[in-house]
C-alpha cells in the first residue's frame, strides 16, 4: 500500500507555486526554508515528478508541476469545504440572519444565495431589508442587520489611527456605471468631458446612493458642482425621468445598453465609472456561525478563492 501524500507537502507546494519563491513561501507558512525544501523534495519523491525549475529570481513550475498544481488546489479547497461543513455541524445554525440588499435581486444573485442558505441551514431564517448601499454600514453599526451587500469602497479613513477595521468586507465583482441621457441628446453630450457634463441637467439621488457617492467624489475632485434638477431614490423612477427628457443619470452598463436598444436613450461616450460590489459585516461579528455561513455561501456562489 502506497504512503498517502502528506498534506503539509501539498500546502508547501501550492504556496511556493503562488509565491514563485521558497523564502516568501516559508514566511507565509511560518516555517523555515529547509523545512519547505524538505516537503517539496518529499512530494517530488512521492509523485516521481520534477515540480520546479530554479531561476535567478526563485523557482518556476515545470509543465508537470503546473498540471499538478490544479489538482493540489482542488484537494485543499475540498479539505477547506470539509472543515467548514464539519465546523457548522457541531451545532445547528438557528435563528435569523438579517441581510441588507441593494439594486435588483438577479444582479446580486440573491435567489442563489437564499436557496443555498436554506439548504445549508434549514433552521436559519433569512430576513431581507432592501435599501441603498450607503445605509448598509450605518445599519450594521446600529445592529439592524447582520450583513449586507455594498456598492463602492468602504472608507474607514475616519477611524482612529491604529484602530482595528470596523468592517469585514468581501469583494464579489467589479462593474461599470455609464452616463445615460434622453433620446435625441447625442449632440448635447458629444465631446463633453466630466466638467462639461456636470453643467447639463442631472437626475440626482440621495447621499446614501452609490450614484451620489461616485459623482460627488468625482465632481468635488474636479472643483465643479453637479446641476441636479430632481432627486429620486428608486432606479425605475430615475430611468423614467431620463426617458421623459429630464436629464442625465448614472446607470449600470448592462441596463444602460438595454435602455439604448429598447428606448433609444443615449449612452454617453467616455463617461464611465467602475465600482465594486461586495458583502460586508462588522469585523467583530464575522466569526458568528450564521454570518460565517453567509460568507461561505457567497464565496461559492461567486466562485471566489478561500
C-alpha positions as CSV (number, residue, x, y, z in Angstrom):
1,X,0.0,0.0,0.0
2,X,1.4,3.4,-1.0
3,X,2.0,6.0,1.7
4,X,-0.6,8.8,1.5
5,X,0.8,12.2,0.3
6,X,1.4,14.5,3.3
7,X,-1.0,17.4,3.3
8,X,1.8,19.6,4.6
9,X,3.7,18.9,1.4
10,X,0.7,20.0,-0.7
11,X,0.4,23.2,1.3
12,X,4.1,23.9,0.8
13,X,3.9,23.1,-3.0
14,X,0.9,25.3,-3.6
15,X,2.4,28.2,-1.6
16,X,5.7,28.0,-3.3
17,X,3.9,27.9,-6.7
18,X,1.9,31.0,-5.8
19,X,5.0,32.9,-4.5
20,X,7.5,31.6,-7.0
21,X,10.0,31.8,-4.2
22,X,10.8,29.4,-1.4
23,X,11.8,32.1,1.1
24,X,8.5,34.0,0.7
25,X,6.6,30.7,0.9
26,X,8.4,29.9,4.2
27,X,7.4,33.3,5.6
28,X,3.8,32.8,4.6
29,X,3.6,29.4,6.2
30,X,5.7,30.4,9.2
31,X,8.3,27.7,8.5
32,X,12.0,27.6,7.8
33,X,13.3,27.4,4.2
34,X,14.9,24.0,4.9
35,X,11.5,22.7,6.1
36,X,9.8,23.9,2.9
37,X,12.5,22.4,0.7
38,X,12.2,19.1,2.5
39,X,8.5,19.0,1.9
40,X,8.9,19.8,-1.8
41,X,11.6,17.1,-2.1
42,X,9.2,14.6,-0.3
43,X,6.4,15.5,-2.7
44,X,8.6,15.1,-5.7
45,X,9.8,11.7,-4.5
46,X,6.2,10.6,-3.8
47,X,5.0,11.7,-7.2
48,X,8.1,10.8,-9.2
49,X,7.8,14.3,-10.9
50,X,10.1,17.3,-11.2
51,X,7.9,20.1,-9.9
52,X,10.0,23.2,-10.2
53,X,13.0,24.7,-12.1
54,X,15.2,27.1,-10.3
55,X,15.5,30.6,-11.8
56,X,17.6,33.7,-11.0
57,X,14.6,35.1,-9.0
58,X,13.4,31.9,-7.4
59,X,11.6,29.0,-8.9
60,X,9.1,28.3,-11.6
61,X,6.7,25.4,-12.2
62,X,7.6,22.7,-14.7
63,X,4.8,21.6,-17.1
64,X,4.2,18.6,-14.8
65,X,4.2,20.9,-11.8
66,X,1.6,23.3,-13.4
67,X,-0.7,20.4,-14.1
68,X,-0.3,19.0,-10.6
69,X,-0.9,22.5,-9.1
70,X,-4.5,22.4,-10.3
71,X,-5.2,19.1,-8.6
72,X,-3.4,20.2,-5.4
73,X,-5.6,23.4,-5.2
74,X,-8.7,21.3,-5.7
75,X,-7.7,18.9,-2.9
76,X,-7.0,21.8,-0.5
77,X,-10.3,23.5,-1.4
78,X,-12.2,20.3,-0.8
79,X,-10.5,19.9,2.6
80,X,-11.4,23.5,3.5
81,X,-15.0,22.9,2.5
82,X,-15.0,19.7,4.6
83,X,-13.6,21.6,7.6
84,X,-16.2,24.4,7.3
85,X,-19.0,21.8,7.0
86,X,-17.8,19.9,10.0
87,X,-17.5,23.1,11.9
88,X,-21.1,24.0,11.2
89,X,-22.3,20.5,12.1
90,X,-21.0,20.9,15.6
91,X,-24.1,22.9,16.3
92,X,-27.1,23.6,14.0
93,X,-27.3,27.2,12.9
94,X,-30.6,28.6,14.0
95,X,-32.3,31.9,14.5
96,X,-32.4,34.7,11.9
97,X,-29.9,36.3,9.6
98,X,-30.8,39.8,8.6
99,X,-29.4,40.8,5.2
100,X,-29.3,44.2,3.6
101,X,-29.9,44.1,-0.1
102,X,-29.3,46.6,-2.9
103,X,-30.2,47.1,-6.6
104,X,-32.0,44.2,-8.3
105,X,-32.0,40.6,-6.9
106,X,-30.8,39.0,-10.1
107,X,-27.7,41.1,-10.3
108,X,-26.5,40.3,-6.8
109,X,-27.5,36.6,-7.2
110,X,-29.9,36.9,-4.3
111,X,-32.0,33.9,-5.3
112,X,-29.0,31.6,-5.4
113,X,-27.9,32.9,-2.0
114,X,-31.3,32.3,-0.4
115,X,-31.5,28.8,-1.9
116,X,-28.0,27.8,-0.8
117,X,-28.6,29.2,2.7
118,X,-31.9,27.3,3.1
119,X,-30.1,24.1,2.1
120,X,-27.1,24.6,4.3
121,X,-29.1,25.7,7.4
122,X,-32.8,24.7,7.2
123,X,-33.4,26.1,10.7
124,X,-31.9,29.5,9.9
125,X,-34.5,32.1,8.8
126,X,-33.2,34.8,6.4
127,X,-34.8,38.2,6.5
128,X,-34.2,40.8,3.8
129,X,-34.1,44.5,4.1
130,X,-33.8,46.4,0.8
131,X,-32.3,49.9,0.6
132,X,-29.4,52.0,-0.6
133,X,-25.9,50.6,-0.1
134,X,-24.7,53.7,1.7
135,X,-27.1,52.9,4.5
136,X,-25.7,49.4,5.0
137,X,-22.7,50.3,7.2
138,X,-24.9,52.5,9.3
139,X,-27.5,49.8,9.8
140,X,-24.7,47.3,10.6
141,X,-23.4,49.6,13.3
142,X,-26.9,50.1,14.7
143,X,-27.4,46.3,14.9
144,X,-30.4,46.5,12.5
145,X,-28.9,44.0,10.0
146,X,-26.2,41.3,10.3
147,X,-24.6,41.6,6.9
148,X,-25.3,43.4,3.7
149,X,-24.4,44.0,0.1
150,X,-22.4,47.2,-0.5
151,X,-21.6,49.2,-3.6
152,X,-18.3,51.1,-3.6
153,X,-15.2,51.0,-1.5
154,X,-15.6,51.1,2.3
155,X,-13.9,54.3,3.5
156,X,-12.6,54.0,7.0
157,X,-10.2,57.0,6.9
158,X,-12.1,58.5,9.8
159,X,-11.2,55.6,12.1
160,X,-8.7,56.4,14.9
161,X,-5.1,55.8,14.0
162,X,-4.0,52.3,14.7
163,X,-7.6,51.2,15.3
164,X,-8.8,47.8,14.0
165,X,-11.1,48.0,11.0
166,X,-14.7,48.3,11.9
167,X,-16.0,46.2,9.0
168,X,-15.1,42.9,7.3
169,X,-15.6,43.3,3.6
170,X,-15.5,40.7,0.8
171,X,-15.4,42.0,-2.8
172,X,-17.6,40.0,-5.2
173,X,-17.2,41.6,-8.5
174,X,-16.4,44.9,-10.3
175,X,-18.6,46.5,-12.9
176,X,-19.2,49.8,-14.7
177,X,-21.7,52.6,-14.4
178,X,-22.4,54.6,-17.6
179,X,-23.9,58.0,-18.0
180,X,-27.2,57.9,-19.9
181,X,-29.1,60.8,-21.5
182,X,-32.6,61.2,-23.0
183,X,-33.1,60.1,-26.6
184,X,-32.0,62.8,-29.1
185,X,-29.3,64.2,-26.8
186,X,-26.4,63.0,-28.9
187,X,-25.3,66.5,-29.9
188,X,-25.8,67.9,-26.4
189,X,-23.5,65.3,-24.9
190,X,-21.0,64.6,-27.7
191,X,-17.4,65.6,-26.9
192,X,-18.1,66.7,-23.3
193,X,-15.8,65.8,-20.5
194,X,-16.9,65.3,-17.0
195,X,-16.7,69.0,-16.2
196,X,-18.9,69.9,-19.1
197,X,-21.3,67.1,-18.4
198,X,-21.8,68.5,-14.8
199,X,-23.4,71.6,-16.3
200,X,-26.2,69.7,-18.0
201,X,-29.4,68.8,-16.1
202,X,-29.0,65.7,-13.9
203,X,-31.4,63.4,-12.1
204,X,-29.9,63.3,-8.7
205,X,-30.0,60.6,-6.0
206,X,-29.9,60.7,-2.1
207,X,-26.5,60.8,-0.4
208,X,-26.7,57.1,0.6
209,X,-27.0,56.1,-3.1
210,X,-23.9,54.8,-4.9
211,X,-24.7,57.2,-7.7
212,X,-24.5,60.2,-5.4
213,X,-21.3,58.9,-3.7
214,X,-19.5,58.2,-7.0
215,X,-20.5,61.5,-8.7
216,X,-19.9,63.6,-5.6
217,X,-16.4,62.4,-5.3
218,X,-15.7,62.9,-9.0
219,X,-17.2,66.3,-9.3
220,X,-15.7,67.5,-6.0
221,X,-12.3,66.5,-7.2
222,X,-12.8,68.5,-10.4
223,X,-14.0,71.5,-8.5
224,X,-17.4,71.6,-10.1
225,X,-21.0,71.2,-9.0
226,X,-23.5,68.8,-10.5
227,X,-26.6,70.5,-11.9
228,X,-29.3,68.5,-10.2
229,X,-32.8,69.3,-11.4
230,X,-34.5,66.5,-9.4
231,X,-33.7,63.9,-6.7
232,X,-35.2,60.3,-6.8
233,X,-34.5,57.3,-4.7
234,X,-35.6,54.5,-6.9
235,X,-33.9,53.3,-10.1
236,X,-37.2,52.8,-12.0
237,X,-38.1,56.4,-11.3
238,X,-34.7,57.6,-12.3
239,X,-35.0,55.8,-15.6
240,X,-38.5,57.1,-16.2
241,X,-37.3,60.7,-15.8
242,X,-34.4,60.2,-18.2
243,X,-36.8,58.7,-20.7
244,X,-39.1,61.7,-20.4
245,X,-36.2,64.1,-21.1
246,X,-35.5,65.2,-17.6
247,X,-31.7,64.9,-17.7
248,X,-28.7,62.7,-17.2
249,X,-28.1,59.8,-14.8
250,X,-25.7,57.0,-13.9
251,X,-26.9,53.6,-14.8
252,X,-25.3,50.1,-14.7
253,X,-23.7,49.4,-18.1
254,X,-25.9,46.3,-18.8
255,X,-29.1,48.3,-18.1
256,X,-27.8,51.4,-20.0
257,X,-27.2,49.3,-23.1
258,X,-30.6,47.8,-22.8
259,X,-32.2,51.2,-22.4
260,X,-30.4,52.4,-25.5
261,X,-31.7,49.4,-27.6
262,X,-35.3,49.5,-26.2
263,X,-36.0,53.2,-25.6
264,X,-33.3,54.9,-27.7
265,X,-31.6,56.5,-24.7
266,X,-28.1,57.9,-25.3
267,X,-25.1,56.2,-23.6
268,X,-22.5,59.0,-23.3
269,X,-19.1,58.0,-24.7
270,X,-16.1,58.0,-22.5
271,X,-18.2,58.6,-19.3
272,X,-17.9,55.5,-17.2
273,X,-17.1,54.8,-13.5
274,X,-16.0,51.5,-12.1
275,X,-17.4,50.2,-8.8
276,X,-17.1,47.2,-6.5
277,X,-20.0,45.0,-5.3
278,X,-19.2,43.4,-2.0
279,X,-20.6,41.8,1.1
280,X,-19.9,43.4,4.4
281,X,-20.4,42.8,8.2
282,X,-19.0,44.1,11.4
283,X,-15.4,42.8,11.9
284,X,-16.3,42.0,15.5
285,X,-19.1,39.6,14.3
286,X,-17.6,37.9,11.3
287,X,-17.0,34.7,13.3
288,X,-20.6,34.2,14.3
289,X,-21.9,30.9,12.8
290,X,-24.8,32.4,10.7
291,X,-22.6,35.2,9.4
292,X,-19.7,32.9,8.7
293,X,-22.1,30.6,6.8
294,X,-23.3,33.6,4.8
295,X,-19.8,34.5,3.6
296,X,-19.0,30.9,2.9
297,X,-22.1,30.6,0.7
298,X,-21.3,33.8,-1.1
299,X,-17.8,32.6,-1.8
300,X,-19.1,29.5,-3.5
301,X,-21.9,31.4,-5.5
302,X,-19.4,33.9,-6.9
303,X,-16.6,31.3,-7.3
304,X,-14.2,33.2,-5.1
305,X,-11.0,31.8,-3.6
306,X,-10.8,30.8,0.1
